[in-house]
Amino acid sequence: MKITIDRAALLKPLAHVQSVVERRNTIPILANVLLRAADGTLSLTATDMDLDVVESVGCSVDQPGQTTVPAHTLYEIVRKLQDGSEVELTAVGDSGRMTIRAGRSNFSLPTLPMEEFPALSGDTLPTSFVLSAADAKTLIDRTRFAISTEETRYYLNGIFLHEAKAGDVAVLRAVATDGHRLARVQMPLPTGAAGMPAVIVPRKAVQEIRKLIEETDGDVQVSLSENKLRFAFESSVLTTKLIDGTFPDYERVIPTGNDKMLRVESSMFKRAVDRVATISTEKSRSVKLSLTSGTLTLSANSPDNAQATEEVDVDYAAAAIEIGFNSRYLMDIADQIDEGSKAVFAMADAASPTVVTDESDDGTLYVLMPMRV
Amino acid sequence: MTSQRTLCRDCFTWPPSTSAAPPERCPRCGSRRLVSHPELDRLSIAHIDCDAFYASVEKRDDPSLLDKPVIIGGGRRGVVSAACYVARIYGVRSAMPMFKALAACPHAVVIKPNMAKYAAAGAEVRALMRDVTPLVEPLSIDEAFLDLSGTDRLHGGAPAETLARLTGRIEEKVGVTASIGLSYNKFLAKVASDLDKPRGFFVIGANRIEQFLADRPVSMIWGVGKALYRTLLADGIRTVGDLQGLDERELMRRYGSIGQRLARFSHGQDSRAVEPGSVIKSVSSETTFNDDISATDALRPYLWRLSEEVSDRLKRKALCGWVVTLKLKTADFRSHSRQRRLSSPTQLADRIYRTADSLLEDAVDGRRFRLIGVGVTDLAGDRLADPRDLAEPGLERRHRVETAMDAVRAKLGKTAIMKGRGLRVDTLKQSPSSRLHPEDDTD
């Protein structure tokens, strides 16, 4: 294999694939990136056995071929090369080495045979549909903060992506929960998604997909089977295994009869919660919301007797109520509601789940468990 | 030379010292229990330690045991939890394996620990301590530091007198004896209480403290365990005096942060305050089997009983914790512990058990175990305990079941109602030994 490529063109796909490679690996081949050169294209593949990313980039191929080299090392080398330089990658036959040359810099890295490289991608997946980058972003951003990190409940360690009905309308839904809060976002079901399997997308895949979305404006091709999901972008394809488990029946925990309605401008609310929570303990981070007609009083106190209160003008006309929440969870939700838009809290009592929605977006809904205060 | 100050521990009077030599008997009541020290009326940091506490409680409840050697410990395979002073004459010590203790003292009366009873007596002792100062820092069920600074006027006497009256009240109301160590900091107070036992009162003053400490072994310094002791010996440091000759920075360079403590303690300096807040850091319970066990199914009933035990005590103390720890000791005495952090703190036996059980499944691999233990750490007040869970609606129902069972037991006794998973004859016979772990659990 022998190719020549512009440093910047090589750096970008390398940055994507190296973030998939785990820093500590017991299996040597998993620390490597698979390089394949043919037909004027270099493709780079990295995997952690649960997900893989394949990136393609145009280059001048002097001699087609393939090899694998340590991903982080190659990334670091290319990153440190002079900007604007031409990089030449050469791996000759069975030499077991690949040389990297740019200007007056020379490197030689040990290679491992590509036959050892595990393959995830390649097969075709039965269900396929297209999402705009903006929609894909919404599905992830509105839910991922609620993903659980608890190992024992592995089935909560991802986003539950599935088809559902909202009234008569078929929708694509993403749901995540850690037991304390739940986030649900939905949008009209894209063409081709009907009959899709319900899947749980693992947290690491969600993070990597989110990074790839950030760099695209175009559409995203999504395809999936019962145990694999693929996101295809212009020049990168991510394939991930799915979490093998059953997501809980979340609809049962979304209350429908909550009638104490609070409307508050979200960014102002968030800043007030943040200020009051300063003195709340690291462990509980609780703040109390005391509501009377037209006024919300946020308060917090600490075991060593510090106290804080702040009053906020709100739309509230129901009976007075006091209810406590984890301040971080309140802010996570407020973060997802656009500046200037109002958050709508539907409450029942201090012990029952509260529903939060975004007044300007009827596709999202959050459920928040109160804390005893 | 400063003159001695003397206190009678029976009539709480201060006989005048006519010369440097203190009187042998109290001129007022004739008691020989006098304590004398030049700084006696000025020192205010105390360590109070009950004498052979578990054994003393048993002797209190059965006077026929008074002159017999009594060992508190569990089963053929257990260890000695406590030995009375009669048993100690035969060489029986705490934490000694039971078979060794019985070899040393074959006629000893062995009593299985009744933790509930000791905890009740310990709570009475602590309540009496708190009557004299809010600054009580418990170290375990039967010992605590007390800071009596500035209480002279309140109690109408120097701290030494207040302490003498306090141990008198502990004897009278709880029926056990305690020893007092009095000094000007925690380190020395703890050292002192160990130097005159049982029913003792030892005073360590600031005057010539370095001389006092110089000949003592470095192992007396809190924090010097077996490993560090060996290291110090290898470096030629055997006594506290050897440490006194070394610079604090040099000791820190050699031994890390403990080096600072070594340096300061060796000169009798300890700036730690008596902190009533740092009470309990973890709640745990463990049991040693009569015969080694390797099968998960056979371990589970023990695990459930221990989880219940830990849960009971968390509930009683209005606590809950974020981290569940499983401890196993193999037949060759290797300890293994695994822990898992929960999404919310718990005090429920059911959640403690389920979490420990998932750890157990990972740990069991055919090895034979001689001991199993469960603990909950990273504690918080029970206001945060076991909130409803959006992803697990069943949790709330299990929570209610457990609360209902607790209510039945409170009325009718512990065995009135039980879960099937705990019903195994051998686990019922064996009562687990359990402890509350304060910040620095001595003993």
Interface residues (C-beta under 8 A of the other chain):
Chain A: S148 E150 E151 T152 R153 L156 T177 D178 G179 H180 R181 L182 P248 Y250 R252 V253 K283 S284 A351 P353 V367 M369 M371 R372 V373
Chain B: R340 L342 S343 S344 T355 S358 A380 R383 L384 P387 R388 D389 L390 A391 E392 P393
